[in-house]
Amino acid sequence: MSANLIWVPDACTLPTAEQPLRVAEFTDLFAAALRRVERIAPTRLRLELAATHEGTARDLAARESSCCGFFDFDFATAGPDAIAMDIDVPASRVDVLDALANHATAARRK
């Protein structure tokens, strides 16, 4: 598994050939819209995104939930021009959440 796919869990039902494309979609979202990464609990990650990318974020979250059912995404307003995308996982999947947080942070820096 490449470094870019490290957060894609073995339990993912997305076809292997499509996984790099999904990771690239998240990378693009993070690079364009991510403002802040906050770990608010061991099993909960908050990503603050520019509100202009809410549609993209919601679409990706819905598609990701359909192939990795352990992800739970929640959205809320985080300010006049920002949204919070909270991602919850069970304790058994904290390693996936850690890797996703690292990926988001790295993509934002590019």
N, C-alpha and C positions, 0 to 999 in steps of 0.2 A: 504494500500500500504506500502510495507516495505521501510526502509530507502534507500536501494540500488535501488529501483525502483522510487524514488521520482522524478527523472527527466523525467520519461516516461509520456508524456502528455495523457490526456483522449482522445484526438483526434487521437492517434496512432491507425492505422489499423492492426498492427501486432497482431496476436492472443495472448490473455492473457498468455497462457501457454508458448509461445515462448519469451515473454518479458524478463524474468530473464536470458535466454540464451544470448540474445542480449546484455543486460547490462553486463553480464560476459565477453563477447567478448570485449566490450569497456574497461572494467576494466583491462583485460589482456593486451590490447594494451597500455593503459596508464601506467601500471606497468612496461612494458618492454621498452617502447619507449619515453615516455613523458619527455621532458627536461624543458619546460617552459609553463606557462599559462599566457596569457596577455589579458586583456579586453581592446580592442582598441576603442570601442564605446559601448554605452549602449546595442545595438543590435548585436554586433559583438565580437566574441571570437576568439583569435588566440592560437592555440596549436602548439608548436614547438616539432617535433618528430624526432627521429633518422631516417635517410633516408632509412635504411635497412628495415623499417616497412612500407614503402610507399604503397606497394601493398595491405597489410592488411588494412591500413587506407582508401585507395580509395574504396576497396570492402565494408567495413563497411559503409562508407559515402553513397555509391550508394544504398545499401540496406536500410539504415535508411531514405534516401530521398524518397524511394518508399512507406514507411509506414507512414511517418510523413512529408508530402509534404511541410510544412512550413519551414523546415530546408534547407538552401542553403550552400553547402560546396564548398570551393575553395582551390586549392593547388598551392603552389609556392615553389621554392627553397629558403631555409633560410640559406644556407651556404654549404660548401663542403660536409658535411655529415648530413645535416638536411633539413627537409621540414617544411613548415608552412601549417597547416590545419586551414583555417578560416571558422568559422561557423556563418552564419547570420540567424537571425529570425526576424519576424515582431515585432513591439513594444508590441503587445498583448501577445507575448510569451517570454518576457524577463525573467519571473520567471523560465521557463524551461531552458533557457540558464544559468541563475544563478545556478540552481541545477546541471546542467551538468558540469559547471566550478568547483563547489565544489566537485563533484564526481571525476573529473579528478585529482584535487589536492590531495584528500584523497588517491586515488589509487596509485599515484606516491610516496607517503610517505611510503607505505607498503613494 
